[in-house]
Amino acid sequence: MGLRAAGAACLVALMAGCGPLPAPVDGAASPGLVNVGDARAAAMRYHDSGAYDRDLVRVAEAARRWVEERAGQVARPTLVLDIDETSLSNWPVMKADDFGYFRTGACDSLPAGPCGYLAWESRAEAAALPGTLTLVNAAQRHGVAVFFVSGRGEAERAATADNLTHAGYRGWAGLYLRGPGTPTASAADYKAPVRAAIEARGYTIIANMGDQPSDLAGGHAERTFLLPNPFYRIN
């Protein structure tokens, strides 16, 4: 029964105890909009429930199976990895900053915020993500070269290399970081040419794994693997 028909019925039966008509709701949000508070709560639940780690491992395991299958079939097989939320976890600072982004500023009050990302990255304390270190170790056992391609700046090279090593990543073939004064409209506009340069050195990129679609766009990889990341987006 529609609202108009229901109203007519209630008027007829008012003395029989029909209650007041429901008030129409005005001002609903446009379709497709997500309440930011609800999204934050959902992201926290996803991480804290263990579902995030399980999904990370699931994708990394799919990549591992492919790498192990393909490694012996091509010349100079190669695995390319993003760093942040692919190889290293920034969860302590994401949580401290309530999913905000502060590029500069101190990071000396964890687990409380605010925490500036440059200061956090200089600490070289980020942990390896579940599944990715297992993937790297398996790839290297099968003779696969590992390259890291990150949007971090060249000025962070020493801290980034130290963090990768401390997190357990060793024996990698190369670390590509952004040089000064090299902005691009999309991370893909920087990362795809880097992969092309790796191929030009004679490597075959059998797998490319990242947490952002822009990590994977632009080709120059036989297969791509997208890790979940509901916490931020890099175009």
MOZICOR-V597936 format. One record per residue. RES is the residue in one small letter. PSI is psi as a letter, one per 20 degrees, with the letter a starting at -180 (* if undefined). Layout:
RES|PSI + RES|PSI
This chain:
m|p + g|r + l|g + r|g + a|h + a|h + g|g + a|g + a|h + c|h + l|g + v|h + a|k + l|g + m|i + a|j + g|j + c|p + g|r + p|q + l|q + p|p + a|p + p|q + v|p + d|q + g|k + a|q + a|q + s|q + p|p + g|i + l|q + v|p + n|p + v|h + g|g + d|h + a|g + r|g + a|g + a|h + a|g + m|g + r|g + y|g + h|g + d|h + s|i + g|i + a|h + y|g + d|h + r|h + d|h + l|g + v|h + r|g + v|g + a|h + e|h + a|g + a|g + r|g + r|g + w|g + v|g + e|h + e|h + r|h + a|g + g|j + q|i + v|r + a|p + r|m + p|q + t|q + l|p + v|p + l|p + d|r + i|f + d|p + e|j + t|g + s|h + l|q + s|p + n|k + w|g + p|g + v|h + m|g + k|g + a|h + d|j + d|l + f|j + g|r + y|o + f|o + r|g + t|r + g|r + a|r + c|m + d|j + s|j + l|q + p|j + a|q + g|a + p|r + c|o + g|p + y|h + l|g + a|g + w|g + e|h + s|i + r|h + a|l + e|j + a|p + a|q + a|q + l|q + p|p + g|h + t|g + l|h + t|g + l|g + v|g + n|g + a|g + a|g + q|h + r|h + h|j + g|k + v|p + a|q + v|p + f|p + f|p + v|o + s|q + g|i + r|q + g|q + e|h + a|i + e|j + r|g + a|g + a|h + t|g + a|g + d|g + n|g + l|g + t|g + h|h + a|i + g|i + y|o + r|q + g|k + w|q + a|h + g|q + l|o + y|p + l|r + r|p + g|r + p|q + g|k + t|l + p|q + t|q + a|h + s|q + a|h + a|h + d|h + y|g + k|h + a|g + p|h + v|g + r|h + a|h + a|h + i|g + e|h + a|i + r|j + g|j + y|q + t|o + i|o + i|h + a|q + n|p + m|p + g|r + d|i + q|q + p|h + s|i + d|h + l|i + a|q + g|j + g|b + h|l + a|p + e|g + r|q + t|q + f|o + l|o + l|q + p|q + n|n + p|j + f|h + y|r + r|p + i|o + n|*
